[in-house]
Amino acid sequence: MGRLLFLLAIVALVYLLLRAYRKQAPGRDQAQGKDQSIVDDMVRCAQCGVHVPKSESVQAGGRNFCCAAHRDAFRH
């Protein structure tokens, strides 16, 4: 009976250690170089409708564009 309790205690300890390790280990996305903390809103190009990150869009007249060429084409 004592050996059974000792074995259960060892199994529980290993389980808790593995669980703690998995919480500290980087996730699959971080291992691939992706950072989940950086999130950018997507905006739609007023000319062609393509969605691009807001930080990469070209803005003019309160509208968002995927590139300068589409901005210029929309103006004319």
C-alpha positions, -999 to +999 in steps of 0.1 A: +000+000+000+029+023+008+045+017-026+012+025-044+009+058-026+046+066-033+040+058-070+009+080-072+028+108-056+056+105-082+031+104-111+014+135-097+047+153-093+057+146-128+023+157-141+026+190-122+061+196-134+052+190-170+022+213-167+043+241-153+069+236-180+043+238-208+030+271-194+065+286-195+076+272-229+070+294-259+040+285-280+040+272-315+035+307-331+064+322-310+087+293-320+081+302-356+090+339-350+054+352-349+045+376-320+009+374-310+011+407-291+014+428-323-020+431-338-029+456-365-063+465-378-071+456-414-085+483-437-100+480-472-086+497-502-111+522-516-099+515-551-097+477-554-111+464-522-080+445-511-076+443-473-042+455-459-029+462-424-036+498-415+000+505-408+009+495-444-019+514-460-017+547-478-042+572-464-057+602-482-089+621-478-101+599-450-098+568-471-073+539-471-055+525-501-033+495-506-007+516-526+001+551-539-009+541-574-045+533-563-046+565-542-037+585-573-061+566-596-090+572-571-083+609-571-086+612-609 
